């Protein structure tokens, strides 16, 4: 049984009790590759029907036929109403369906610590330079290589919960200064205090929100939180409490700081196109911070609100 779907290009919905299957037939020239859904119960094959070379998208699990109908029609709408190819229409429909059915997940501890450290630094800057400059300095993760920029400096913030002061560096450009601007690495070392003391990440977010005085500042905070994929729903599962394990420390990024950078790799004659991704750890345990830190930076690190 086949039922034409009004519109262009000509599509049809079919039901085949003998297989059994319900599906969609879509014109597909022989020169166009047949998509692959990669799913157990959605099969694609070429057929010749109605004088046309067609692709057949068939749902083969009879228990799913009722639920399959709106999915097939969504694919048809993308082809007829949006002018999409079969490959795009099928992939996009299944992607959005999967997104709809995503389970509420949790914020990883690595992301939690990273965001916690950046918010600690915002609070420290609030005490040192005021809320407006503190929030404006936070660049967020989306477009800038370094986390903060103010008063001619770039600042990268790293946070660890380990007993050693080790940090993940996410790319060879992360500890490479921009020409004409000094780069500082701020290191936070945290520990879990148990049920009392310290703060949770949701509490820290709220502390920062309570300091904001304008809609623009609130928008900046929201943008930075969205940039690290923070969702308010994570507040239910993000319950770790953190406090300082040791004093925050600042290091000027110079030749004596252990690091791997784009410039160093290029100087060594390494073809960077052959190293598309590089992530490594540095161990700063026992290294003294730089006493030459600007006054505002030293004041920001002296903020000890977590105990």
Phi and psi in degrees as a GROMACS rama.xvg file:
@    title "Ramachandran Plot"
@    xaxis  label "Phi"
@    yaxis  label "Psi"
@TYPE xy
-133.952  137.028  UNK-2
-127.071  114.377  UNK-3
-62.4232  144.931  UNK-4
-106.917  118.369  UNK-5
-61.0973  135.773  UNK-6
130.969  178.242  UNK-7
-123.542  140.211  UNK-8
-68.1997  169.97  UNK-9
-72.8433  119.424  UNK-10
-121.365  164.148  UNK-11
-148.137  149.391  UNK-12
-100.91  133.43  UNK-13
-125.508  153.981  UNK-14
-129.25  125.581  UNK-15
-123.018  95.3003  UNK-16
-64.2563  -22.2573  UNK-17
-73.4507  -22.786  UNK-18
-85.1616  -44.9588  UNK-19
-82.8014  159.609  UNK-20
-162.363  152.103  UNK-21
-128.926  141.771  UNK-22
-168.836  -169.314  UNK-23
-125.788  137.982  UNK-24
-112.757  130.183  UNK-25
-131.598  130.659  UNK-26
-56.5986  132.354  UNK-27
-148.373  109.722  UNK-28
-57.5813  153.305  UNK-29
-63.9222  -22.0798  UNK-30
-80.3967  -10.9014  UNK-31
-96.7114  131.599  UNK-32
-64.8611  144.563  UNK-33
-78.8598  125.757  UNK-34
-63.5783  162.984  UNK-35
-128.785  113.741  UNK-36
-73.1597  -22.965  UNK-37
68.5473  24.272  UNK-38
-119.942  148.586  UNK-39
-64.7314  -40.5087  UNK-40
-110.084  13.3738  UNK-41
-123.317  110.635  UNK-42
-112.298  143.009  UNK-43
-120.554  141.154  UNK-44
-153.613  161.612  UNK-45
-88.3918  140.36  UNK-46
-137.513  160.861  UNK-47
-118.895  109.009  UNK-48
-142.009  142.913  UNK-49
61.8831  27.4365  UNK-50
75.5604  13.0196  UNK-51
-126.352  147.636  UNK-52
-77.961  124.718  UNK-53
-133.94  159.282  UNK-54
-102.893  140.174  UNK-55
-113.682  120.445  UNK-56
-102.649  110.784  UNK-57
-120.25  131.97  UNK-58
-94.0051  122.465  UNK-59
-107.815  1.27388  UNK-60
-96.4715  107.794  UNK-61
-61.3868  -25.2119  UNK-62
-69.6466  -15.0976  UNK-63
-107.17  5.74148  UNK-64
-59.8006  -44.1473  UNK-65
-62.4633  -42.5164  UNK-66
-75.8942  -23.6005  UNK-67
-72.0719  -28.4844  UNK-68
-55.7535  -53.4228  UNK-69
-64.1907  -27.9063  UNK-70
-68.1961  -45.1521  UNK-71
-62.1339  -39.5422  UNK-72
-69.7358  -30.9262  UNK-73
-66.085  -38.9636  UNK-74
-62.9173  -44.7447  UNK-75
-60.3695  -42.1871  UNK-76
-62.5847  -39.2343  UNK-77
-66.3848  -34.1562  UNK-78
-72.9542  -48.116  UNK-79
-82.6732  -42.1126  UNK-80
-89.1542  -29.7927  UNK-81
-106.716  -6.2077  UNK-82
71.0917  26.8812  UNK-83
-84.9351  156.631  UNK-84
-73.7969  163.536  UNK-85
-60.156  -44.3248  UNK-86
-57.1124  -49.8317  UNK-87
-65.3014  -46.2687  UNK-88
-60.9005  -43.2626  UNK-89
-68.7516  -47.2128  UNK-90
-61.8182  -44.4832  UNK-91
-67.5429  -40.322  UNK-92
-62.4857  -45.8843  UNK-93
-67.9795  -35.2165  UNK-94
-63.6138  -45.8828  UNK-95
-68.9209  -34.5661  UNK-96
-64.096  -43.5944  UNK-97
-61.9262  -38.2128  UNK-98
-64.1301  -39.7237  UNK-99
-62.5993  -33.1922  UNK-100
-95.5873  5.54702  UNK-101
-58.4466  136.639  UNK-102
-76.0859  147.996  UNK-103
-66.5409  119.837  UNK-104
-104.339  -175.255  UNK-105
-113.722  160.532  UNK-106
-80.3147  127.598  UNK-107
-64.4723  152.278  UNK-108
-62.4055  -36.0159  UNK-109
-61.332  -45.7632  UNK-110
-66.3628  -38.5171  UNK-111
-59.3551  -47.5886  UNK-112
-65.1162  -40.9715  UNK-113
-61.0046  -46.5659  UNK-114
-68.9192  -37.5634  UNK-115
-58.635  -46.0636  UNK-116
-63.0237  -42.2694  UNK-117
-64.8605  -38.7105  UNK-118
-68.3566  -36.5755  UNK-119
-58.8022  -41.1287  UNK-120
-69.0171  -37.1911  UNK-121
-59.0637  -44.4966  UNK-122
-63.2769  -39.8138  UNK-123
-64.1771  -42.255  UNK-124
-64.7949  -34.2615  UNK-125
-55.8094  -45.1855  UNK-126
-68.2505  -33.2399  UNK-127
-86.3347  -39.3938  UNK-128
-129.399  -5.09106  UNK-129
98.2598  159.533  UNK-130
-66.9822  -39.8112  UNK-131
-62.3538  -48.3518  UNK-132
-70.7236  -34.3421  UNK-133
-62.7309  -47.2352  UNK-134
-70.7299  -39.9211  UNK-135
-64.0513  -27.9514  UNK-136
-74.6508  -21.7326  UNK-137
-78.8903  113.2  UNK-138
-86.4661  -23.8554  UNK-139
78.6158  173.194  UNK-140
-90.0979  -7.14277  UNK-141
-79.1097  -44.4133  UNK-142
-119.878  -14.2803  UNK-143
-111.656  144.409  UNK-144
-73.7248  -30.8882  UNK-145
-112.561  149.291  UNK-146
-70.1011  -40.8054  UNK-147
-132.518  151.873  UNK-148
-147.562  122.02  UNK-149
-162.615  149.708  UNK-150
52.3338  41.3508  UNK-151
79.9886  5.45938  UNK-152
-118.251  151.57  UNK-153
-109.273  143.862  UNK-154
-133.897  125.751  UNK-155
-105.467  127.453  UNK-156
-107.69  127.887  UNK-157
-127.154  145.312  UNK-158
-135.853  137.685  UNK-159
-134.476  153.08  UNK-160
-109.256  7.27186  UNK-161
-81.6443  164.727  UNK-162
-71.4901  -27.1814  UNK-163
-97.297  151.461  UNK-164
-85.67  72.2237  UNK-165
-108.582  143.424  UNK-166
-137.767  143.378  UNK-167
-81.0536  134.043  UNK-168
-111.045  124.521  UNK-169
-87.277  -11.7158  UNK-170
-163.116  160.314  UNK-171
-70.1969  -10.6636  UNK-172
-95.4422  -6.76543  UNK-173
-69.2579  -32.1323  UNK-174
-110.711  33.0032  UNK-175
-111.424  118.124  UNK-176
-64.1812  148.357  UNK-177
-79  142.103  UNK-178
-53.9759  128.932  UNK-179
85.6223  0.842428  UNK-180
-132.336  129.81  UNK-181
-71.8764  145.324  UNK-182
-116.682  131.49  UNK-183
-118.322  142.216  UNK-184
-106.652  119.226  UNK-185
-100.701  127.438  UNK-186
-116.345  121.93  UNK-187
-106.672  136.232  UNK-188
-121.954  114.284  UNK-189
-113.164  164.334  UNK-190
-145.959  161.384  UNK-191
-89.0088  121.282  UNK-192
-84.6491  -4.41912  UNK-193
98.1707  -151.762  UNK-194
-73.596  -23.4506  UNK-195
-122.418  156.998  UNK-196
84.0525  167.314  UNK-197
64.9831  -153.721  UNK-198
-156.038  155.056  UNK-199
-90.2173  163.747  UNK-200
-60.9242  -46.0498  UNK-201
-58.2405  -36.8339  UNK-202
-64.7127  -41.1737  UNK-203
-65.8937  -40.3503  UNK-204
-58.9139  -43.5292  UNK-205
-66.8626  -37.3052  UNK-206
-58.5276  -44.6302  UNK-207
-66.4753  -43.6741  UNK-208
-57.2274  -40.1359  UNK-209
-65.6069  -19.8669  UNK-210
-85.79  -18.2159  UNK-211
-73.4259  137.493  UNK-212
-109.235  -13.1414  UNK-213
-133.771  161.037  UNK-214
-63.568  -35.5577  UNK-215
-63.0424  -41.906  UNK-216
-64.3796  -39.8476  UNK-217
-63.5768  -39.4712  UNK-218
-64.0767  -40.303  UNK-219
-61.9799  -44.8664  UNK-220
-61.139  -46.567  UNK-221
-60.3755  -40.6451  UNK-222
-63.874  -42.3872  UNK-223
-66.2503  -38.6885  UNK-224
-66.8959  -41.6848  UNK-225
-64.3277  -34.0168  UNK-226
-62.9525  -27.4366  UNK-227
-100.77  15.564  UNK-228
65.0595  29.6326  UNK-229
-75.1606  134.985  UNK-230
-123.964  147.55  UNK-231
-61.419  -27.6955  UNK-232
-65.4715  -20.5683  UNK-233
-68.0185  -17.858  UNK-234
-58.9289  -28.3511  UNK-235
-70.9678  -28.3796  UNK-236
-109.455  -13.5387  UNK-237
-91.3045  78.3438  UNK-238
-112.74  4.83779  UNK-239
-62.9957  137.032  UNK-240
-101.96  139.28  UNK-241
-129.774  145.351  UNK-242
-140.695  171.173  UNK-243
-69.1404  130.429  UNK-244
-84.2619  -34.6038  UNK-245
-148.587  173.464  UNK-246
-69.2819  139.726  UNK-247
-59.0215  146.673  UNK-248
-132.907  144.654  UNK-249
-118.957  136.4  UNK-250
-124.829  131.588  UNK-251
-75.5414  135.447  UNK-252
-82.6986  102.925  UNK-253
-139.839  -171.833  UNK-254
-61.1211  -28.2022  UNK-255
-87.2124  -0.353626  UNK-256
-89.808  126.759  UNK-257
-64.0558  126.904  UNK-258
-169.059  161.281  UNK-259
-121.22  122.201  UNK-260
-126.305  165.86  UNK-261
-58.8678  -43.4365  UNK-262
-63.7699  -43.1278  UNK-263
-64.2229  -39.9085  UNK-264
-66.2336  -41.1925  UNK-265
-65.1981  -40.8323  UNK-266
-62.4709  -32.9504  UNK-267
-77.9885  0.0243059  UNK-268
81.2905  18.7881  UNK-269
-84.9187  130.638  UNK-270
-75.4462  106.242  UNK-271
-68.1067  -20.029  UNK-272
-67.8954  -18.1714  UNK-273
-89.9062  -4.21456  UNK-274
-124.738  73.0784  UNK-275
-68.4385  -19.2639  UNK-276
-146.66  134.115  UNK-277
-145.806  122.695  UNK-278
-132.102  131.896  UNK-279
-146.117  168.928  UNK-280
-113.298  144.497  UNK-281
-116.167  144.767  UNK-282
-113.692  109.458  UNK-283
-101.593  11.1898  UNK-284
-56.1753  127.729  UNK-285
86.1477  -11.1853  UNK-286
-79.595  129.554  UNK-287
-74.6079  141.508  UNK-288
-68.9697  164.818  UNK-289
-85.2737  124.226  UNK-290
-71.8319  -11.4483  UNK-291
-85.4807  9.5599  UNK-292
-57.7235  137.654  UNK-293
-56.2329  154.188  UNK-294
-56.1152  -42.2167  UNK-295
-65.9874  -35.1904  UNK-296
-70.3916  -43.338  UNK-297
-61.6818  -39.6398  UNK-298
-66.7539  -38.1297  UNK-299
-63.8108  -38.8768  UNK-300
-74.9204  -21.1765  UNK-301
-76.4809  -10.1344  UNK-302
-62.2469  119.645  UNK-303
-121.425  43.5101  UNK-304
-65.6641  -15.9346  UNK-305
-90.509  -13.7515  UNK-306
